[in-house]
Amino acid sequence: MWKKEDSVGTQPTPTMATYSEAMDKFTKSARAFMEHVHHLTQARVAYQEAMVARTAIRNSLDAGDQALRSLMSELEQAVNVHLGQRALDKKRPESVRVEATGRADSESTGVVKTFP
């Protein structure tokens, strides 16, 4: 970042003009920087606000996720209990017998016709 001075070699002899020119550059640069330094402060404050908001949102989302997981677990338990009781209460279906009617036509064969 800073320029290193070489001690070896020939360096120009400092003059008042060199000093004045360097001071003018420094002063102009420092003033220009100071005019915009408030942007750095504003950026830092905005960043901190964003981090606080992010944390609050993250906490809210995490709490919502936990509530949804808890509710889903309760629903699954209720369904399992309900289905478990129904399975115990459920009787085996009785077999159905088809008896042929005493018709003489083709419908007495027990063939089911379907139409498209």
N, C-alpha and C positions, 0 to 999 in steps of 0.2 A: 504494500500500500504506500509506504513512504519510500521515497527515492534514497538509495544509499549513495553516500559520497565516496568516490574513489580517492584514496589518499595517494595513489600512484598516478603519475602523469602530470601533465600541465593543466592547471585550472586557471581560468581567467581571474584576474585580480578583481575582487569585489569593488564595485563603484557605487556611488550614490544613485545613479540611474538604475542599476540592477536592483538595488534595494527598493527604490521607489516603485519600480515596475512590479516587483514581487508583492509588495504591500498592497498595491492597487488590485492585483489579481485576487489576493487573499480577501481583501475587504469586499470586493464585488461578489465573490463566491460565497463568503460567509453570510452576506446580506440576502443573497438569493436563496440560500439554504434556510435561513431563519424565516423568510417569507412563507416557506412551504412546510416548516416543521410542524405546524398545527395539524397537517394532514396525517402525520405519523401518530400524533396523540389521538386524533379522531379514529384512526384505524385501530389503535390499541383498545380504545373504549368500545368500539363497535364489535371487535373480536370478543372481548369479555362479555358483552351483552349476548352475543350469539352463543357462547359457551354456556351461559346461565340458562338461556332458553332451551338449548339442546338438552341439557341435563334435566330440566323440568319435563320436557316432552318425552325423553327417554324413560324417566321414572313413571310418567303417566301411561306410556305404552306398555312398559313392563308390568305395571299393576293390572292393566286391562288384559294382557296376555295371561297373567296368573288367574284372573277371575274367569276367563274363558276356559282355561284348562280345568279349573275346579268344577265349573258348571258341566263341562263335557264329561268329566269323571263321574259326577253325580248322575248324569243322564245314562251313561253306560251301565252304572250299577243298577239304576232303576229298571232299565231294559232287561238286564241279565236276571234280576230278581223276578220281574214280570214274566219273562219267557221261561224261566226255570219253573215257576209255579204252574204255568199253562202246560208245560211238558208233562208235569206230574199229574195234573188234572185231566189231561187229554186222554180220551179212550181211543183204543185202536179202532179205526173205521171198520164197520161191518162190510163184509163182502156182499155185493149186490148180485142177485141172480136174475137173469133175464129168462122169462118164460115165454115160449112161443104161443101165439094165439092160434085159435083153431081156424084160421083163414085158409082158403084154398089158393089164393093168388100168390104172386111172387114175393109179397111182403112178409109172408110167413116163414121165409127162409132165415130170418134173423140178420139179413144183410142190411146195412144202413146205407142209404143213398145220400150223397151230398151234392149240392148244386153250387156251381161257381158263383 
